[in-house]
Amino acid sequence: MKKLPNILSISRLIISGFLFFLGGYPALFTILYLYCGISDVADGYIARRWQAESTLGAKLDSWGDFVFYILITVMFFTHTELMKDPVMLWLVIVLFIIKLLNLIITKIKFHQLGMLHTIGNKLSGLLVYFMLPVYVLFSSIPIAIGIIIASAALIATLEETFIHLTSGLYNPNRKSVFCKPK
C-alpha cells in the first residue's frame, strides 16, 4: 500500500496525456479531469499520512503536475480566445521560459531535474485547474482573469527561481522563500 501515492502520480501522468484527445467526449473528459485533480491532492496526502514520502514520489508528483498543466494550458490556448491577447500570450511564453530555466538550474546546480511544491506553485496550479469549470459554465474566460492567473503563476515561478539560486540543497517540499529550509 505504500506504493499507492506513486501509482496515483503515474496514473495522473498517463491520463493527462489522454485528456488532450478527449475534447469530443465531455463526460469522459470531465471524469478524467476530476480524477487528475483529486489524485494530485491525494498522492501527497496519502504519502504523508502513511509515511511513504520518497524522492521518487516527489519527482513523479512534480512531473505529473508539469504534464497536466502544460496540456491544460495548450488546450486553453487552442480552444479559447486567450491566445489572441498579446499580453496573455507573452505572459505564458515568459512563464514557460522561466519554468524551463528552473529545470536547467536544478539540473546544473543539484544534478537532477526538479520542481518545487511551494505554496505559490500549489495556489497557481489550483487557479489553472479551476479555469476549466469556469470555461464550461460560462463558455469563455475573460482575458483579465487569464492575465491574473498567469501573473500569479509567474510570481510563483520567479519565487521558485529565487529559491533555487539561493539554496545550497534541493528540497522539493520547501513551502516558500519566506520559510526556512529544513
Summary of the structure (lengths in Angstrom):
residues: 182
radius of gyration: 16.5
end to end distance: 27.2
largest distance: 47.8
contacts: 543
relative contact order: 0.12
helix: 75%
strand: 0%
